[in-house]
Amino acid sequence: MTERTINPMGCRLCGIDQRGHGIQTGSNGSHTWQKPTQQQIKARMAARRSAAKQT
């Protein structure tokens, strides 16, 4: 089984893709999709590349 990686452009707070995000509720309250920071995008891309190399 492969571990699912977060889309680099997923929500800043939860990682869910913009399409179909809607309003999410969690321990920090409700939120709508928010653009990830450049640091989050880079970290998510690096994690995705690392996961691809392991398979």
N, C-alpha and C positions, 0 to 999 in steps of 0.2 A: 504494500500500500504506500502511495506517495503522499507526503505531507502537502497540504494546500498552502500556497504562498499568496500573500496579499497583493492585489493589483497595485502597481506603483502609483496610479492615479486614484486609488480608493480614498474614501473619506478620511480626513485628517484625524478624526476622533475614533472611528471604529473600523476603517479599512474596507467598508462595503462599497461596491461600485456605485457611481452616481445614478446610473439607470436602475430604477427599482428601489432606490434607497428610501424615499419617502421620509417620514418622521420616525426616528428610532428612539426608543426609550431605554434607559439604562440606569446604573447607579448614580450617574452624574446628571440625571434628568433627561429631558427630550432634546433632540437636536436634528437639524436638517443637514444634508450633505455639505461638507466644507472642504475647500481645496487644500490638499496636503502641502506642507512646506517643502522647499527644495531639499532640505536635509532628509525628510521622510521619504521623498521620491528616490533619492540616491541610495538610502539604506535598503529600501524595498527592492530596488533593482539589483543591488549586490546580493541580497538574500535569495532572489530568484535565480541569479546566475550560479550561486553556490549550490542551490538545490538541484539545478540542471546538471551540474558537473558530477554530483553524487549518484545520479541514476545511470 
